[in-house]
């Protein structure tokens, strides 16, 4: 059973309520990419009248994590996942609706295959790019995911 946008948004509501109440929403997901949006509002702003960096990190992490969850589910195996490391670069004030896109879904299948075959944990980096309504990049986040068979 494939993950859908509505199932992921319901997951965010019940398992990541702070992200949900800050306005983080999944807009699209397929095997290779995931898109998440969040709008700059009073509840997610910083003192400089732009979106707080942690809200951007929640949205960016969701783009990568949703892809990992989806492919683990498709594998049919019990596999644990954890963010091992992350990096962020902020290049412009995040105002208006920010769209985060991760196109690194192709990196996951090989790591899942290796962890199933060897029983050893695997790590891989995934990138999520945040752009504003004009298409200008406001942030870039990298997440190192660690997976292993339970």
C-alpha positions as CSV (number, residue, x, y, z in Angstrom):
1,X,0.0,0.0,0.0
2,X,1.6,3.2,-1.2
3,X,1.8,6.3,1.0
4,X,-0.5,9.1,-0.2
5,X,-0.4,12.9,0.5
6,X,-3.5,12.6,2.8
7,X,-2.0,9.7,4.8
8,X,1.3,11.6,5.3
9,X,-0.5,14.8,6.4
10,X,-2.6,12.7,8.9
11,X,0.7,11.2,10.1
12,X,2.1,14.8,10.6
13,X,-1.0,15.8,12.6
14,X,-0.8,12.9,15.0
15,X,3.0,12.2,15.2
16,X,4.5,15.6,14.5
17,X,1.9,18.0,15.8
18,X,4.3,21.0,16.2
19,X,5.0,20.7,12.4
20,X,1.3,20.5,11.6
21,X,0.4,23.5,13.7
22,X,3.2,25.5,12.1
23,X,1.6,24.8,8.7
24,X,3.9,22.1,7.3
25,X,2.0,20.1,4.6
26,X,3.0,17.4,2.1
27,X,1.9,18.4,-1.4
28,X,3.3,15.6,-3.6
29,X,5.2,12.3,-3.2
30,X,6.4,9.6,-5.6
31,X,9.3,7.1,-5.6
32,X,11.9,9.7,-6.5
33,X,10.7,13.0,-5.0
34,X,8.7,14.7,-2.3
35,X,7.3,18.2,-2.1
36,X,6.3,20.0,1.2
37,X,5.1,23.5,1.7
38,X,4.9,25.8,4.7
39,X,3.7,29.4,4.8
40,X,5.3,32.1,6.9
41,X,2.8,33.1,9.6
42,X,2.8,34.5,13.1
43,X,3.1,31.1,14.7
44,X,6.3,30.2,12.8
45,X,8.1,33.5,12.6
46,X,11.4,34.6,14.2
47,X,12.0,38.1,15.6
48,X,13.3,39.2,12.2
49,X,9.9,38.8,10.5
50,X,10.8,35.7,8.5
51,X,10.3,32.0,9.1
52,X,12.1,30.4,12.0
53,X,14.9,28.1,10.9
54,X,13.5,25.1,12.9
55,X,10.2,25.3,10.9
56,X,12.2,25.2,7.7
57,X,14.2,22.2,9.0
58,X,10.9,20.4,9.9
59,X,9.6,20.9,6.4
60,X,12.9,19.9,4.8
61,X,13.3,16.8,6.9
62,X,9.8,15.7,6.1
63,X,10.6,15.7,2.3
64,X,13.5,13.3,2.9
65,X,11.9,11.2,5.7
66,X,8.7,10.6,3.8
67,X,10.7,9.1,0.9
68,X,12.5,6.9,3.3
69,X,9.3,5.8,5.0
70,X,7.7,5.1,1.6
71,X,10.5,2.9,0.4
72,X,10.9,1.0,3.7
73,X,7.2,0.3,3.5
74,X,7.5,-1.0,-0.1
75,X,10.4,-3.3,1.0
76,X,8.0,-5.2,3.3
77,X,10.8,-5.5,5.9
78,X,11.1,-4.1,9.5
79,X,13.7,-1.4,9.1
80,X,14.5,1.4,11.6
81,X,15.4,4.8,10.5
82,X,17.0,7.8,12.2
83,X,18.5,11.1,11.3
84,X,22.2,10.8,12.2
85,X,23.3,14.3,11.1
86,X,22.1,17.4,9.3
87,X,23.4,20.6,7.7
88,X,21.6,23.7,6.8
89,X,22.4,26.8,4.7
90,X,20.1,29.8,4.7
91,X,20.6,32.3,1.8
92,X,17.5,34.6,1.9
93,X,14.8,35.6,4.3
94,X,12.0,33.0,4.2
95,X,8.7,34.8,3.8
96,X,5.5,33.9,2.0
97,X,4.9,30.2,1.0
98,X,8.2,28.2,1.0
99,X,8.3,25.0,-1.0
100,X,10.8,22.3,-0.1
101,X,11.7,19.6,-2.6
102,X,13.8,16.5,-2.2
103,X,14.7,14.6,-5.4
104,X,17.0,12.0,-3.9
105,X,14.6,9.0,-3.7
106,X,16.9,7.0,-5.9
107,X,19.5,6.9,-3.0
108,X,17.3,4.9,-0.7
109,X,16.7,1.5,-2.5
110,X,20.4,0.6,-2.6
111,X,20.8,1.3,1.1
112,X,17.7,-0.8,2.0
113,X,19.0,-3.6,-0.2
114,X,22.4,-3.5,1.5
115,X,21.0,-3.4,5.1
116,X,18.7,-6.4,4.3
117,X,21.6,-8.4,2.8
118,X,24.2,-7.7,5.4
119,X,22.2,-6.9,8.5
120,X,24.5,-3.9,9.0
121,X,23.3,-0.3,9.3
122,X,23.6,1.9,6.2
123,X,23.8,5.7,6.0
124,X,23.1,8.1,3.1
125,X,22.7,11.9,2.7
126,X,19.6,13.5,1.2
127,X,19.2,17.1,0.1
128,X,16.1,19.3,0.3
129,X,15.9,22.7,-1.3
130,X,13.6,25.4,-0.1
131,X,12.4,28.1,-2.5
132,X,10.0,31.1,-2.1
133,X,7.0,31.9,-4.3
134,X,9.3,33.7,-6.8
135,X,11.4,30.5,-7.2
136,X,14.4,32.0,-5.3
137,X,16.2,29.5,-3.1
138,X,16.0,30.5,0.6
139,X,17.6,27.4,2.2
140,X,19.2,24.1,1.5
141,X,19.2,21.3,4.0
142,X,21.1,18.0,4.0
143,X,20.1,15.1,6.2
144,X,22.1,11.9,6.9
145,X,19.7,9.0,7.4
146,X,20.8,5.8,9.1
147,X,18.8,2.7,8.5
148,X,19.1,-0.9,9.7
149,X,17.1,-4.1,9.8
150,X,15.3,-4.6,13.2
